[in-house]
């Protein structure tokens, strides 16, 4: 297509995916790729500028611009014209501030230059250059290739080798022709059937938290963690011994982590592949990368090695079908399941990349993959194998409205704990792998086995919890499936509910029935009863209605904390309060005056009743604390502030 003497080309499928992202999240940095290269040593600025211009001249993907005709996006290639590369003289402090500000600026997408080089001179022996590209014309492989080509061009210019006239590289436009041929092929139809069958039924869980991805900010933060060398060596040795790729290993670790944190077995993760299936494409710069919805069943009873080989087999199958674009899959599924609202298939992504850069003459070169500040996923994991430095780096980008820094620190810690246990136990079953490190487990055992523990003579259980909430209000306190509450949130909710219970007459040694499924609300209700001064009676919803009725009557519990559906299933005469009702938690949320003392009841638990009616066993606050602190039981209250209180029950 031509218009105004400019030849227009359709967008490739990978480019269309970025285009749709730009439509949904305009004027943000969701599609910006940034690298800062830091060079220690003497650098000829004129040669570096010429080296950059040569890369732009050789690779037409740099000169691609995006335009719209009649509502349809197209691309065209600008002829090469040498540019003056901006060069700034700055101090180290100014350089850091400049990079931070520059990285946060998104590209204007339409009819604009979609790359930028800027050279920063910090001193005679200290030179940086910022290299920024829009994802619609570039990907991670392209960035690495471009940096190595800049280095190669620089060396040729400085040492007088090679040709002064840049030789054109493979054209990205050839990929568009290849794609058009693919879309008319039998292979395309087979791939379409493969993916529609794969997602004939949709996964129930797509991330760690339930929310509408379009309603919260894409603002994000990056956490970077370098694996300890011993663990890195352990992973590589494990993969070599069992003939497993490193990507397969970490993908399997992510599935196991997600299974253990969500309780789900049917899991889908976004995996990123280079999508350069032809030899020619491997040396072509541009946007090729494919995002694939990788769906697997995690069977807790499976042996780890069996599961790993299953993951590898699934990856091999996916590689045969990876060219079929994710946005097409979504379109097909929406047409196929017209009555179903399909927002996404996954909320977490992972990729594995190896990086290696050419030597910059005699200078020392460091390449930093910068973060643009936005992401459209819940979180993205990138495992970067830095071959030149012999280290493996984990980068995790996450939406800051979804996760706190403490939650992300816990996710990284637990993910790497799974990795550690995988390396040490290839014959173990998935259900035997722990989110807790060996060091933590030893520490907990040491604490639980230590008998000389200070005893809080004048405090109730809930008061110890309040002390912990004051020490670490933003630490995650309770986790169940996709739900979690910080200590502050849990404390405030239980305070609001406790005041309602006191109005209902709950006080010291007054019993309250607690009949709920295992949930976050169960802990809120439990604490609220204790804060109100009362004692709770745990009631299993699986009990027969007659037994539940007997327990309520025998305990003389006038109030029952439950859910609406359970109350309908097991009707009783008590005043029922439904814990799922948001209005319960809208009242005053400050701590109540403590009225329950150590000698008052904390809870009453009923025996099985196998030899007659069940009998209630009464436990005081003092007894519970004594048992928890001195006998090493797995308490639901942690005063260490290191882990969620339900994570060690």
C-alpha positions as CSV (number, residue, x, y, z in Angstrom):
1,X,0.0,0.0,0.0
2,X,1.3,3.5,-0.9
3,X,0.1,6.9,0.2
4,X,1.8,10.2,-0.3
5,X,4.8,8.5,-1.9
6,X,5.3,6.4,1.2
7,X,5.0,2.6,1.0
8,X,2.9,1.3,3.9
9,X,3.1,-2.2,5.4
10,X,0.7,-3.9,7.7
11,X,1.9,-4.6,11.3
12,X,3.3,-8.0,12.1
13,X,1.3,-10.1,14.7
14,X,3.9,-9.3,17.4
15,X,3.6,-5.6,16.6
16,X,-0.2,-5.8,16.6
17,X,0.0,-7.1,20.2
18,X,2.0,-4.1,21.2
19,X,-0.4,-1.8,19.3
20,X,-3.4,-3.2,21.2
21,X,-1.5,-2.7,24.5
22,X,-0.9,0.9,23.5
23,X,-4.6,1.4,22.8
24,X,-5.6,0.0,26.2
25,X,-2.8,1.8,28.1
26,X,-2.0,5.0,26.1
27,X,0.8,7.4,27.1
28,X,2.4,5.0,29.4
29,X,5.7,3.2,29.5
30,X,4.3,-0.3,29.1
31,X,6.1,-0.8,25.7
32,X,9.5,0.8,26.3
33,X,12.8,-1.1,26.3
34,X,15.7,0.7,27.9
35,X,19.4,-0.1,28.4
36,X,22.2,2.0,29.9
37,X,25.7,1.0,28.8
38,X,28.5,2.2,31.2
39,X,32.0,2.2,29.9
40,X,35.1,2.7,32.1
41,X,38.1,3.7,29.9
42,X,38.9,6.1,27.1
43,X,36.2,6.5,24.5
44,X,36.3,8.4,21.2
45,X,32.9,10.1,21.2
46,X,33.0,10.8,17.5
47,X,33.6,7.1,16.8
48,X,30.8,6.0,19.1
49,X,28.4,8.4,17.4
50,X,29.4,7.1,14.0
51,X,29.0,3.5,15.3
52,X,25.4,4.2,16.4
53,X,24.6,5.8,13.1
54,X,25.9,2.8,11.2
55,X,23.6,0.5,13.2
56,X,20.6,2.7,12.3
57,X,21.7,2.7,8.6
58,X,22.2,-1.1,8.5
59,X,18.9,-2.1,10.2
60,X,15.6,-0.8,8.8
61,X,13.7,-1.7,12.0
62,X,15.3,1.4,13.6
63,X,13.8,3.6,10.9
64,X,10.2,2.1,11.2
65,X,7.5,4.6,11.9
66,X,3.9,3.9,12.8
67,X,0.9,5.7,11.2
68,X,-2.9,5.2,10.9
69,X,-5.0,5.2,7.8
70,X,-8.7,4.9,8.1
71,X,-8.4,3.6,11.7
72,X,-5.9,0.9,10.6
73,X,-2.3,0.9,11.8
74,X,0.5,0.7,9.3
75,X,4.3,1.0,9.3
76,X,6.7,2.6,6.9
77,X,10.5,2.8,6.7
78,X,12.2,6.2,6.6
79,X,15.3,6.5,4.4
80,X,18.5,6.7,6.4
81,X,19.9,10.1,7.3
82,X,22.9,10.5,9.6
83,X,21.9,12.1,12.9
84,X,23.8,14.1,15.4
85,X,23.8,11.9,18.6
86,X,23.0,14.1,21.6
87,X,26.0,14.2,24.0
88,X,25.8,15.7,27.5
89,X,28.6,16.6,30.0
90,X,27.3,15.6,33.4
91,X,28.5,14.7,36.9
92,X,27.7,11.2,38.3
93,X,24.8,12.6,40.3
94,X,23.4,14.4,37.3
95,X,23.8,11.3,35.2
96,X,21.7,9.2,37.6
97,X,19.0,11.9,37.8
98,X,19.0,12.3,34.0
99,X,18.6,8.6,33.4
100,X,15.8,8.3,35.9
101,X,13.9,11.1,34.3
102,X,14.7,10.0,30.7
103,X,13.6,6.4,31.3
104,X,10.2,7.6,32.6
105,X,9.3,9.4,29.3
106,X,7.2,7.3,26.9
107,X,7.6,7.6,23.2
108,X,4.9,9.3,21.1
109,X,3.8,6.4,18.9
110,X,2.5,7.9,15.7
111,X,4.8,9.2,12.9
112,X,7.6,9.5,15.4
113,X,11.1,8.2,15.7
114,X,10.9,5.2,18.0
115,X,14.5,4.9,19.1
116,X,16.9,7.3,20.9
117,X,20.6,7.3,21.7
118,X,22.1,9.8,24.2
119,X,25.7,9.8,25.3
120,X,26.6,11.0,28.8
121,X,30.2,12.0,29.6
122,X,30.9,11.8,33.3
123,X,34.7,12.2,33.0
124,X,37.6,11.4,30.7
125,X,37.4,7.7,31.7
126,X,33.7,7.4,32.4
127,X,31.2,7.3,29.5
128,X,27.6,6.1,29.5
129,X,25.1,5.8,26.6
130,X,21.4,5.5,27.0
131,X,19.7,3.3,24.4
132,X,15.9,3.4,24.3
133,X,13.5,1.7,21.8
134,X,9.8,1.2,21.5
135,X,8.7,-2.4,21.8
136,X,6.8,-2.2,18.5
137,X,10.1,-2.1,16.6
138,X,12.3,-4.0,19.0
139,X,12.6,-6.8,21.5
140,X,15.2,-8.0,24.0
141,X,17.2,-9.9,21.4
142,X,17.3,-6.8,19.2
143,X,18.7,-4.7,22.0
144,X,21.5,-7.2,22.7
145,X,22.3,-7.5,18.9
146,X,22.3,-3.7,18.5
147,X,24.7,-3.1,21.4
148,X,27.1,-5.7,20.1
149,X,26.9,-4.2,16.6
150,X,27.7,-0.7,18.1
151,X,30.7,-2.2,19.8
152,X,31.8,-4.0,16.5
153,X,31.4,-0.8,14.5
154,X,33.2,1.3,17.1
155,X,36.2,-1.2,17.0
156,X,36.3,-1.0,13.1
157,X,36.2,2.8,13.1
158,X,38.9,3.2,15.8
159,X,41.2,0.5,14.3
160,X,40.5,1.3,10.7
161,X,39.2,-2.1,9.8
162,X,36.1,-3.0,7.7
163,X,34.2,-0.9,5.2
164,X,33.2,2.7,5.6
165,X,29.9,1.9,3.9
166,X,27.5,0.1,6.1
167,X,26.2,-3.2,4.6
168,X,22.4,-3.5,4.9
169,X,21.3,-6.2,7.3
170,X,18.3,-8.5,6.9
171,X,15.1,-6.4,6.5
172,X,12.4,-6.7,9.1
173,X,9.9,-6.2,6.3
174,X,10.8,-9.7,5.1
175,X,9.2,-11.1,8.3
176,X,5.9,-9.5,7.4
177,X,5.9,-11.4,4.1
178,X,6.8,-14.6,5.9
179,X,3.9,-14.0,8.3
180,X,1.4,-13.3,5.5
181,X,2.4,-16.6,3.9
182,X,2.0,-18.4,7.3
183,X,-1.5,-17.0,7.7
184,X,-2.5,-18.5,4.4
185,X,-1.0,-21.9,5.2
186,X,-2.3,-25.2,6.5
187,X,0.1,-24.8,9.4
188,X,-1.8,-21.7,10.5
189,X,-5.1,-23.6,10.7
190,X,-3.5,-26.5,12.6
191,X,-2.1,-24.0,15.1
192,X,-5.5,-22.4,15.5
193,X,-7.1,-25.7,16.3
194,X,-4.3,-26.5,18.8
195,X,-4.9,-23.4,20.8
196,X,-8.7,-23.4,20.7
197,X,-8.6,-27.0,22.0
198,X,-6.1,-26.1,24.6
199,X,-8.4,-23.5,26.0
200,X,-11.8,-25.0,25.2
201,X,-12.4,-24.7,28.9
202,X,-10.9,-21.6,30.6
203,X,-8.7,-21.6,33.7
204,X,-10.4,-20.5,36.9
205,X,-7.4,-18.7,38.3
206,X,-5.2,-16.4,36.2
207,X,-3.0,-14.8,39.0
208,X,-2.4,-14.5,42.7
209,X,-5.1,-11.9,43.2
210,X,-8.6,-11.4,41.7
211,X,-9.1,-8.0,40.2
212,X,-9.9,-6.3,36.9
213,X,-6.5,-5.5,35.2
214,X,-8.0,-2.5,33.4
215,X,-9.2,-0.7,36.6
216,X,-5.8,-0.3,38.4
217,X,-2.7,1.6,37.5
218,X,0.1,0.0,35.4
219,X,2.6,1.8,37.6
220,X,5.2,-0.7,38.6
221,X,8.5,-1.3,40.4
222,X,11.4,-3.7,39.8
223,X,13.1,-5.9,42.3
224,X,16.5,-7.4,41.3
225,X,18.1,-10.4,43.1
226,X,21.3,-12.1,42.1
227,X,21.2,-15.8,42.9
228,X,23.9,-17.0,45.3
229,X,26.7,-18.6,43.3
230,X,26.2,-21.9,45.0
231,X,22.5,-22.1,44.1
232,X,23.3,-20.9,40.5
233,X,25.9,-23.7,40.1
234,X,23.4,-26.1,41.7
235,X,20.7,-25.3,39.2
236,X,23.1,-25.6,36.2
237,X,24.5,-28.9,37.4
238,X,20.9,-30.2,38.1
239,X,19.8,-29.3,34.5
240,X,22.9,-30.9,33.0
241,X,22.5,-34.1,35.0
242,X,18.8,-34.5,34.1
243,X,18.9,-33.1,30.6
244,X,16.6,-30.2,31.3
245,X,16.9,-26.6,30.0
246,X,17.3,-23.9,32.6
247,X,14.1,-22.2,31.3
248,X,12.2,-25.4,31.9
249,X,13.6,-25.6,35.4
250,X,12.5,-22.1,36.4
251,X,9.2,-22.4,34.6
252,X,8.5,-25.6,36.7
253,X,9.5,-23.8,39.8
254,X,7.1,-21.0,39.1
255,X,4.2,-23.5,38.6
256,X,5.0,-25.2,41.9
257,X,5.1,-21.8,43.7
258,X,1.8,-20.8,42.2
259,X,0.2,-24.1,43.0
260,X,1.3,-23.9,46.6
261,X,0.2,-20.3,47.0
262,X,-3.2,-20.5,45.2
263,X,-4.1,-24.2,45.9
264,X,-4.9,-24.5,42.2
265,X,-3.7,-27.4,40.0
266,X,-4.8,-26.0,36.6
267,X,-2.4,-23.1,36.0
268,X,-1.6,-20.9,33.1
269,X,1.6,-18.8,32.9
270,X,2.7,-16.4,30.2
271,X,6.0,-17.5,28.6
272,X,8.1,-15.4,26.3
273,X,9.9,-16.9,23.3
274,X,12.2,-15.3,20.7
275,X,9.9,-16.5,17.9
276,X,12.8,-16.4,15.4
277,X,12.1,-19.8,13.7
278,X,14.1,-19.2,10.5
279,X,17.9,-18.9,10.4
280,X,17.5,-15.5,8.7
281,X,15.3,-14.2,11.4
282,X,17.8,-15.0,14.2
283,X,20.1,-12.3,12.8
284,X,17.3,-9.8,12.0
285,X,16.5,-6.9,14.3
286,X,12.9,-6.0,15.1
287,X,9.9,-7.1,17.1
288,X,9.6,-10.9,16.9
289,X,9.0,-12.1,20.4
290,X,5.8,-14.2,21.1
291,X,3.9,-14.4,24.3
292,X,2.5,-17.9,24.9
293,X,-0.2,-18.9,27.3
294,X,1.4,-22.1,28.8
295,X,-1.2,-24.2,30.6
296,X,-0.3,-27.2,32.8
297,X,-1.8,-29.4,35.5
298,X,0.3,-29.6,38.7
299,X,-0.3,-32.9,40.4
300,X,0.9,-32.7,44.1
301,X,1.7,-36.4,44.1
302,X,3.9,-36.2,41.0
303,X,7.6,-36.8,41.4
304,X,9.6,-33.7,40.6
305,X,11.6,-35.2,37.7
306,X,8.4,-36.5,36.2
307,X,6.9,-33.1,36.4
308,X,10.0,-31.4,35.0
309,X,10.0,-33.6,31.9
310,X,6.3,-33.0,31.5
311,X,7.0,-29.2,31.5
312,X,9.8,-29.7,28.9
313,X,7.5,-31.8,26.7
314,X,4.8,-29.1,26.9
315,X,7.4,-26.5,25.9
316,X,8.5,-28.5,22.9
317,X,4.9,-28.8,21.8
318,X,4.4,-25.0,22.3
319,X,7.5,-24.2,20.2
320,X,5.8,-26.0,17.3
321,X,2.8,-23.7,17.6
322,X,4.3,-20.5,19.0
323,X,3.9,-18.5,15.8
324,X,0.2,-18.4,16.2
325,X,-0.3,-15.0,18.0
326,X,-1.7,-14.6,21.5
327,X,-4.1,-11.8,20.4
328,X,-5.5,-14.2,17.7
329,X,-6.1,-16.8,20.4
330,X,-8.0,-14.3,22.5
331,X,-10.1,-13.3,19.5
332,X,-10.8,-16.9,18.6
333,X,-11.9,-17.8,22.2
334,X,-14.1,-14.7,22.4
335,X,-15.9,-15.7,19.2
336,X,-16.1,-19.4,20.3
337,X,-17.4,-18.6,23.7
338,X,-19.4,-15.5,23.0
339,X,-21.3,-15.6,26.3
340,X,-18.1,-15.6,28.4
341,X,-16.2,-12.5,29.5
342,X,-12.6,-13.4,28.7
343,X,-10.2,-10.8,30.0
344,X,-7.0,-12.7,30.0
345,X,-5.5,-16.2,30.2
346,X,-2.7,-15.4,32.6
347,X,-1.5,-12.7,35.0
348,X,2.1,-13.8,35.6
349,X,4.8,-14.1,33.0
350,X,8.3,-15.6,32.9
351,X,11.2,-15.5,30.5
352,X,14.7,-16.8,30.4
353,X,17.4,-15.0,28.5
354,X,21.2,-15.3,28.1
355,X,23.2,-12.1,27.7
356,X,26.7,-11.7,26.4
357,X,28.3,-8.6,25.1
358,X,31.4,-7.9,23.0
359,X,34.5,-6.3,24.6
360,X,34.6,-2.6,24.1
361,X,38.2,-2.3,23.0
362,X,40.3,-2.1,26.2
363,X,37.6,-0.5,28.2
364,X,35.3,-2.2,30.8
365,X,31.7,-2.2,29.7
366,X,28.7,-2.8,31.9
367,X,25.2,-3.2,30.4
368,X,22.2,-2.4,32.6
369,X,18.7,-3.4,31.6
370,X,16.7,-0.5,33.0
371,X,13.1,-0.6,34.0
372,X,10.5,1.6,32.3
373,X,8.2,1.9,35.3
374,X,5.0,0.1,34.0
375,X,3.7,-3.4,33.5
376,X,0.4,-4.8,32.3
377,X,0.8,-8.1,34.2
378,X,0.4,-8.8,37.9
379,X,4.2,-9.5,37.9
380,X,6.8,-10.4,35.3
381,X,9.8,-12.6,36.1
382,X,12.9,-12.5,34.0
383,X,15.7,-14.9,34.6
384,X,18.8,-13.3,33.1
385,X,21.9,-15.5,32.6
386,X,24.8,-13.0,32.5
387,X,27.3,-15.2,30.7
388,X,30.1,-12.7,30.8
389,X,29.8,-12.3,34.6
390,X,29.0,-15.9,35.4
391,X,25.8,-15.0,37.4
392,X,22.1,-15.4,37.2
393,X,19.9,-12.4,37.9
394,X,16.2,-12.5,38.8
395,X,14.2,-9.4,37.8
396,X,10.7,-9.1,39.1
397,X,8.5,-6.3,37.8
398,X,5.2,-5.9,39.7
399,X,2.2,-3.6,39.8
400,X,2.5,-1.5,43.0
401,X,-1.2,-1.2,43.5
402,X,-1.4,-5.0,43.7
403,X,1.6,-5.9,45.8
404,X,3.5,-4.2,48.6
405,X,7.3,-4.4,48.8
406,X,7.0,-6.9,51.6
407,X,4.7,-9.2,49.6
408,X,7.2,-9.2,46.7
409,X,10.1,-9.9,49.0
410,X,8.1,-12.9,50.3
411,X,7.3,-14.0,46.7
412,X,10.9,-13.9,45.7
413,X,12.0,-15.7,48.8
414,X,9.5,-18.4,48.5
415,X,10.1,-18.9,44.8
416,X,13.8,-19.3,45.4
417,X,13.1,-21.6,48.3
418,X,11.2,-23.9,45.9
419,X,14.3,-23.7,43.5
420,X,16.6,-24.7,46.4
421,X,14.4,-27.7,47.3
422,X,14.2,-28.8,43.7
423,X,18.0,-28.8,43.4
424,X,18.3,-30.8,46.6
425,X,15.4,-33.3,46.0
426,X,14.9,-34.4,42.4
427,X,13.2,-37.6,43.7
428,X,10.8,-35.7,46.0
429,X,7.1,-35.3,45.2
430,X,5.8,-31.8,44.6
431,X,3.7,-31.9,47.8
432,X,7.0,-32.4,49.7
433,X,8.6,-29.2,48.4
434,X,8.3,-26.3,50.8
435,X,8.0,-22.5,50.4
436,X,10.2,-22.3,53.5
437,X,14.0,-22.5,53.2
438,X,16.1,-25.0,55.2
439,X,17.5,-22.2,57.2
440,X,14.0,-21.0,58.2
441,X,12.9,-24.5,59.1
442,X,16.0,-24.9,61.3
443,X,15.4,-21.6,62.9
444,X,11.7,-22.4,63.7
445,X,12.7,-25.8,65.1
446,X,15.3,-24.1,67.3
447,X,12.7,-21.6,68.5
448,X,10.0,-24.2,69.1
449,X,12.5,-26.4,71.0
450,X,13.8,-23.7,73.2
451,X,12.1,-24.0,76.6
452,X,13.4,-20.8,78.2
453,X,10.8,-18.5,76.7
454,X,9.7,-15.3,78.5
455,X,6.1,-15.8,79.5
456,X,3.7,-12.8,79.2
457,X,1.8,-13.2,82.5
458,X,-0.6,-10.3,82.0
459,X,-1.4,-10.5,78.3
460,X,-4.1,-12.2,76.3
461,X,-3.5,-13.8,73.0
462,X,-5.1,-10.8,71.1
463,X,-2.9,-8.3,73.0
464,X,0.2,-10.1,71.7
465,X,-1.2,-9.9,68.2
466,X,-1.9,-6.1,68.7
467,X,1.7,-5.6,69.7
468,X,2.9,-7.4,66.6
469,X,0.5,-5.3,64.4
470,X,2.0,-2.2,65.9
471,X,5.6,-3.4,65.2
472,X,5.0,-4.4,61.6
473,X,1.6,-3.0,60.3
474,X,2.4,-3.5,56.6
475,X,3.8,-7.1,56.9
476,X,1.5,-9.7,55.5
477,X,-0.4,-11.3,58.4
478,X,-2.7,-13.9,56.9
479,X,-2.7,-15.6,53.5
480,X,-5.4,-17.9,52.1
481,X,-5.5,-18.7,48.3
482,X,-5.7,-15.4,46.5
483,X,-6.6,-13.4,49.6
484,X,-4.2,-11.7,52.1
485,X,-4.3,-9.1,54.8
486,X,-1.6,-7.1,56.4
487,X,-1.3,-6.9,60.2
488,X,-2.9,-3.5,60.1
489,X,-5.8,-4.6,57.9
490,X,-6.4,-7.7,60.1
491,X,-6.2,-5.7,63.3
492,X,-8.6,-3.0,62.1
493,X,-11.2,-5.4,60.7
494,X,-11.3,-7.5,63.9
495,X,-11.5,-4.3,66.0
496,X,-14.6,-3.2,64.1
497,X,-16.2,-6.6,64.4
498,X,-15.3,-6.9,68.1
499,X,-17.3,-3.7,68.9
500,X,-20.4,-5.2,67.2
501,X,-19.9,-8.4,69.3
502,X,-19.8,-6.3,72.5
503,X,-23.0,-4.7,71.6
504,X,-24.5,-8.2,71.2
505,X,-23.4,-8.9,74.8
506,X,-20.1,-10.7,74.2
507,X,-17.7,-10.3,77.1
508,X,-15.4,-12.3,79.4
509,X,-16.2,-16.1,79.4
510,X,-19.1,-15.5,77.0
511,X,-19.0,-18.0,74.1
512,X,-19.4,-17.3,70.4
513,X,-19.9,-20.0,67.8
514,X,-17.5,-19.8,64.8
515,X,-18.7,-21.8,61.9
516,X,-16.9,-20.9,58.7
517,X,-14.9,-22.5,56.0
518,X,-11.1,-22.1,56.2
519,X,-10.6,-18.5,55.1
520,X,-9.3,-15.0,55.9
521,X,-12.6,-14.2,57.5
522,X,-12.2,-17.1,59.9
523,X,-9.1,-15.4,61.4
524,X,-10.9,-12.0,61.5
525,X,-13.8,-13.6,63.4
526,X,-11.5,-15.5,65.8
527,X,-9.6,-12.4,66.8
528,X,-12.7,-10.3,67.0
529,X,-14.2,-12.7,69.6
530,X,-11.0,-12.5,71.7
531,X,-10.8,-8.7,71.4
532,X,-14.5,-8.4,72.5
533,X,-13.4,-10.3,75.6
534,X,-15.2,-13.6,74.7
535,X,-14.2,-17.1,73.8
536,X,-14.9,-18.9,70.5
537,X,-16.3,-22.3,69.8
538,X,-14.9,-23.7,66.6
539,X,-17.6,-25.6,64.7
540,X,-16.8,-27.7,61.6
541,X,-19.4,-26.9,58.8
542,X,-19.1,-30.6,57.8
543,X,-20.7,-31.7,61.1
544,X,-24.4,-32.9,60.9
545,X,-26.9,-30.1,61.6
546,X,-28.0,-31.9,64.8
547,X,-24.5,-31.9,66.2
548,X,-24.0,-28.2,65.4
549,X,-27.3,-27.4,67.1
550,X,-26.3,-29.4,70.2
551,X,-22.9,-27.6,70.4
552,X,-24.6,-24.2,70.2
553,X,-27.2,-25.1,72.9
554,X,-24.7,-26.8,75.2
555,X,-22.2,-23.9,75.0
556,X,-25.0,-21.4,75.4
557,X,-23.5,-19.4,72.6
558,X,-26.0,-16.6,71.8
559,X,-24.0,-15.4,68.7
560,X,-22.8,-17.4,65.7
561,X,-20.2,-16.0,63.3
562,X,-20.7,-17.8,60.0
563,X,-21.6,-17.2,56.3
564,X,-25.0,-16.8,54.8
565,X,-24.8,-20.0,52.8
566,X,-23.7,-22.1,55.8
567,X,-26.5,-20.5,58.0
568,X,-29.0,-21.6,55.4
569,X,-27.5,-25.1,55.3
570,X,-27.4,-25.4,59.2
571,X,-30.2,-23.2,60.6
572,X,-30.0,-22.6,64.4
573,X,-31.6,-20.2,66.9
574,X,-28.5,-18.1,67.6
575,X,-28.0,-14.5,66.4
576,X,-26.1,-15.1,63.1
577,X,-23.5,-12.6,61.9
578,X,-22.4,-13.1,58.3
579,X,-18.6,-12.5,58.1
580,X,-18.7,-11.8,54.3
581,X,-20.7,-8.6,54.8
582,X,-18.5,-5.5,54.2
583,X,-20.6,-3.3,56.5
584,X,-19.2,-5.2,59.6
585,X,-15.8,-3.7,59.0
586,X,-16.8,0.0,58.4
587,X,-16.9,1.1,62.1
588,X,-14.4,2.3,64.6
589,X,-11.2,0.3,64.0
590,X,-8.9,1.4,66.9
591,X,-7.8,-1.2,69.5
592,X,-10.4,-1.9,72.3
593,X,-9.7,-1.7,75.9
594,X,-8.5,-5.2,77.0
595,X,-11.1,-6.8,79.3
596,X,-10.2,-10.5,78.9
597,X,-7.4,-11.6,81.2
598,X,-5.1,-14.6,81.1
599,X,-7.5,-16.6,83.4
600,X,-10.5,-16.0,81.1
601,X,-11.6,-18.5,78.5
602,X,-10.0,-18.2,75.0
603,X,-11.9,-21.0,73.3
604,X,-13.9,-24.2,73.9
605,X,-13.3,-27.2,71.7
606,X,-15.7,-30.1,71.6
607,X,-14.6,-33.7,71.7
608,X,-15.6,-36.2,68.9
609,X,-18.5,-37.5,71.0
610,X,-17.8,-41.1,69.9
611,X,-19.1,-42.5,73.2
612,X,-22.1,-40.1,73.5
613,X,-22.7,-36.4,73.2
614,X,-19.5,-34.4,72.5
615,X,-18.1,-32.5,75.6
616,X,-16.6,-29.1,75.6
617,X,-13.0,-28.7,76.7
618,X,-12.3,-25.2,78.0
619,X,-8.9,-23.5,77.5
620,X,-7.9,-20.2,79.1
621,X,-5.6,-17.6,77.5
622,X,-2.9,-18.5,79.9
623,X,-3.1,-22.2,78.9
624,X,-3.0,-21.4,75.2
625,X,0.0,-19.1,75.5
626,X,1.9,-21.6,77.8
627,X,1.3,-24.4,75.3
628,X,2.3,-22.2,72.3
629,X,5.4,-20.7,73.8
630,X,6.8,-23.6,75.8
631,X,5.7,-26.7,74.1
632,X,6.6,-25.6,70.5
633,X,3.2,-26.0,68.9
634,X,2.6,-24.4,65.5
635,X,0.9,-21.3,66.8
636,X,-1.4,-19.2,64.7
637,X,0.1,-16.1,66.2
638,X,3.7,-15.2,65.3
639,X,5.5,-12.5,67.3
640,X,8.5,-12.7,65.0
641,X,7.0,-10.7,62.2
642,X,8.8,-12.7,59.6
643,X,6.0,-14.7,58.0
644,X,2.2,-14.5,57.7
645,X,0.5,-15.9,60.8
646,X,-1.4,-18.6,58.8
647,X,1.6,-19.6,56.8
648,X,3.0,-21.6,59.8
649,X,-0.2,-23.2,61.0
